[in-house]
Amino acid sequence: MNQLLKQFGTQSGGSTAWIWQRITGLVLVIALFLHYLFLHFLNGGNVTYGEVSGRLAMPLWKTIDITFLTAALYHSVQGVIMNIHDYVHRAMLRVTLVSITWVVGLILWITGIATVIAIKSL
Amino acid sequence: MAKRTFKIFRFNPETDEKPSYKTYEIDVQPAWTILDVLNEIKWFQDGTLTYRRSCRHGICGSCAMMVNGINNLACELQIATMKKDPIVIDPLPGFEIYKDLAVNMDPFYEALKRVKPWLINNDPAPSRERLQSQEEFALMGNSIACILCAACTSSCPSFWTDGEYLGPAALLKAFRYTFDTRDHGLDQRIEALDNKHGLWRCHKITNCFTACPKNLNPTEAISKLQKRIVEEKL
């Protein structure tokens, strides 16, 4: 059992998570640029619910924001897990913390997706 | 001769409850290094001081220690280049202290063994040497100049928090063989590299690069190795 716990999360070695964290980092740079450009600059800084919901009602913006949300959550969850791997070396505690991080990330993702999909234009 | 003050880490696990610093005032000659000062203390003032030394020429790597907060070789560090007074000398951080400046290097050598730091090539040996062009040799960069002093590994916070982490020196050695065109052993090393205690623990803070007394760049080597492993996995 202890051996299984020690190996938990190590089968992939880390290369897959590492490359996806770089890819999502790149997606974040582009998505953040678009987010700031459209939300804070192109509309003169006038951020209202009506303006945001109007944009989010469009399928293209739903896709962009879902991509943004997915990239941000994957990137941050991997960042937290990397810190756990750096500092937590007791197998049971590590497994618990990594599991909690994934569950919290998943809940936030589902909540975010549901919100973006549900939004309709006023 | 100039009088300089040295604050040296002292700890004898058989008699001391906790470590302390002892201060020595030494008449330093113009060309002296930190190792000359340690020898002066050991031979003429305080024979109980313990440290490692061997070649005195920056090749064996025995006398690596932390001087004024940066890992370096005691035999290469000229006192004249150091303006700060007192000069503080500590053992390499991240290792168990045997006594004073001598540390237990076992974790360092264990990590090194895990990356199989030797040429792996099962092709029949040619009648003479396995030839390499200058371009092929250049792929390894100056990584072959590593003297295994552990200054880099001991300066790495990832190693401080994870004693099983391979560390920059072992990863630099893995780079040296992975990028050696005569070597075919990546598939035998990949398990140690693509591992929770392997390549992905490096967060590129470049302490290893700052600490290396041979001006090698383990951070860059690790980046190239990470790219190579990802390509291999894809």
Chai-1 contact restraints between the chains, C-beta under 6 A:
chainA,res_idxA,chainB,res_idxB,connection_type,confidence,min_distance_angstrom,max_distance_angstrom,comment,restraint_id
A,T10,B,K196,contact,1.0,0.0,6.0,A-B,restraint_1
A,G13,B,D194,contact,1.0,0.0,6.0,A-B,restraint_2
A,G13,B,N195,contact,1.0,0.0,6.0,A-B,restraint_3
A,G14,B,W200,contact,1.0,0.0,6.0,A-B,restraint_4
A,S15,B,D194,contact,1.0,0.0,6.0,A-B,restraint_5
A,S15,B,I229,contact,1.0,0.0,6.0,A-B,restraint_6
A,S15,B,V230,contact,1.0,0.0,6.0,A-B,restraint_7
A,S15,B,K233,contact,1.0,0.0,6.0,A-B,restraint_8
A,W18,B,W200,contact,1.0,0.0,6.0,A-B,restraint_9
A,I19,B,V230,contact,1.0,0.0,6.0,A-B,restraint_10
A,H85,B,K196,contact,1.0,0.0,6.0,A-B,restraint_11
A,D86,B,T161,contact,1.0,0.0,6.0,A-B,restraint_12
A,Y87,B,T161,contact,1.0,0.0,6.0,A-B,restraint_13
